[in-house]
Amino acid sequence: MTKTEKNKIEEKKIVLEISENIIVKDLAEKMNVKVTDLISELIKNKIFANINEALDFDTAEIVADFFGFELKKTESVGEKRKQQMKKNFGAGAKKRPPVVVVMGHVDHGKTTLLDKILQTNVAKEESGGITQNVSAYQVKKKGEIITFIDTPGHEAFRSMRERGAYITDLAVIVVAADDGVKPQTIEAVKFVKETGVPVLVAINKIDKPEKNIEKVKKELAEIDLTSEDWGGKTVCVNISAKTGEGIDELLDMVILASDMEEIKANPNCPAEGFVIESHLDPQIGPVTVVLIQNGTLKEGDYVSVGSIWGRIKRMENFNGKQVHKAIPSMPVTVMGLNEVPKVGAFLIGETSRLVAEKRAKEFDKIQTGEEAGSKVISTAKIKELVKSHKMKKFNIILKADTKGSLEAITQILESIESEDVAVQILKMGVGNITETDVKMAHSSGAKIIGFNVSVNSVIEKFAEKEKIEIRIYKIIYELVDKIKEELTSILEPEIVRTDLGTLNVIAIFKSGKKAAKKVDMIVGAKVESGKIEKGSLLEIIRNGEKIGEGTVKELQANKKAVSEVKKGNDAGITFEGNVIIENGDVINAYKEEEVKRKI
């Protein structure tokens, strides 16, 4: 055997057949490698996937190549969700509660539905009745536990709502019987279908006299959610979140659908989960809500969460009751991380502090140029940015109560499109407004914008002294709308020209003086088309070319002062401009108006 032939044999890779999408755990098992090693390799390629997450074929192919495997597609696109839901966690795999996301259009009753199920007052506690943070709850029905995730309703929360669908097993789309399918309904359905998550529809508000259930079903059919009684496959349950009618049936359907999905996890391994909310408590420190997806998280465990690590000091369930362990599908509030993690970050249970710190540092190195906490730009840098571009900036310092809210606000502000003005976020972070924020606002000319945060009397007086404006909001879309108003106010108005008419010069009654900076003349002209008005702007055309311009200072018809002269009539024009008009010249009359532009 030649050396070349030997090299070719050594270079030959083992061929594995996979579907168009494959779960990280399944890929690790097929390649007979440790899941942690596979996840580490994914992280090195800037792919932050967890054990239960589906990789597309191209991504799987890249990472498999590193381990010496060649991948081949075997299953069709239609197998995507089937492959994703058949999660095999080995001999220790057990059935786990389904994680259900509640989605839909604003004010269609998502939070009220959960409120009725849980007998809580979530909707009443929220500003404007709109959920501001992602929240997770567990309920029991016929001995079966169901985990619900309530996602925000306003369109500003699109990314958070998408995350809600991403980490769930089943989606309940709430549609109001008196309102029907709306833009956010369509948006939610589109995303859920892309992820392959099974869908149930809750047609809410059937207690209202103006309900029209058949109209809703027709609109659902138009977005490919045809109800079973219309010959389709979508389970639609008529409910009233207000009275409770139909809610038991909805929960039964959730349990039935989850049983068909064969949802499993292994509780006998280190915990894995997603951060679904986080904030900084002044007394407690970083507080994080985690949804456990696999394994068991216990008090005292070391964990890594992206570039952050910590040891679990205390855990509470969604009711605020202390628990000592959290099993798959359980949402739990944890204390003990050294910083506030990003919403959507992946939590991994580690064997020791050393391992937790090492993984966090490894993650941090990959995120070159990104900051784990606040984003701050120096005043000197700000001045450079402003000078480097003619675009006008509305400078703000943004503070919010949680990372999720901060992320949603930032995303919507960054999506505002304008070639002339932009929001410049000089600093953003979680927590109440501080003296440092006021000092930075003073040096940069920024306004301080807060969402669900507070400012104490000392800081408030300091801000007044420094003449710094602080605005606090409780509803995100009000915050965004107000900033849009600010941007609109600093936009230069658009000059809109309206052509009035065309005239031919037929007489010169008063000649202009060439030496004067402004030529003052009186001319006679016939209106050939349209009209001419007192105060009109004028273009003087000679031999087909514009030679000058001016304005109508006075206007006469039949030797009487008038405000306008229409087509077919002669006009006496007192002209003031920069050119001497001659017989035969053409005059174009027009006006210009300043129109306030909007974002």
TAQUI-V975107 format. One record per run of one state. SS is the DSSP state (@ for helix, = for strand, . for the rest). FROM is the first residue (numbers start at 0). TO is the last residue. Records with the same first field share a line. If there is no record, write none. Layout:
# TAQUI-V975107
SS=FROM-TO ; FROM-TO
This chain:
# TAQUI-V975107
.=0-1 ; 11-12 ; 18-19 ; 31-33 ; 44-52 ; 66-67 ; 73-75 ; 85-88 ; 95-96 ; 104-108 ; 118-120 ; 125-125 ; 129-133 ; 141-142 ; 150-153 ; 166-168 ; 176-181 ; 195-196 ; 204-211 ; 222-225 ; 230-232 ; 238-245 ; 261-262 ; 266-268 ; 270-270 ; 281-283 ; 294-294 ; 298-300 ; 305-306 ; 316-320 ; 323-323 ; 326-329 ; 337-344 ; 350-351 ; 366-373 ; 376-377 ; 387-390 ; 400-400 ; 414-419 ; 430-433 ; 444-445 ; 451-455 ; 465-468 ; 473-474 ; 490-492 ; 510-517 ; 533-535 ; 542-543 ; 557-558 ; 561-562 ; 566-568 ; 577-584 ; 595-598
@=2-10 ; 23-30 ; 34-43 ; 56-65 ; 76-84 ; 89-91 ; 109-117 ; 121-124 ; 126-128 ; 154-165 ; 182-194 ; 212-221 ; 227-229 ; 246-260 ; 352-365 ; 378-386 ; 402-413 ; 434-443 ; 456-464 ; 475-489
==13-17 ; 20-22 ; 53-55 ; 68-72 ; 92-94 ; 97-103 ; 134-140 ; 143-149 ; 169-175 ; 197-203 ; 226-226 ; 233-237 ; 263-265 ; 269-269 ; 271-280 ; 284-293 ; 295-297 ; 301-304 ; 307-315 ; 321-322 ; 324-325 ; 330-336 ; 345-349 ; 374-375 ; 391-399 ; 401-401 ; 420-429 ; 446-450 ; 469-472 ; 493-509 ; 518-532 ; 536-541 ; 544-556 ; 559-560 ; 563-565 ; 569-576 ; 585-594
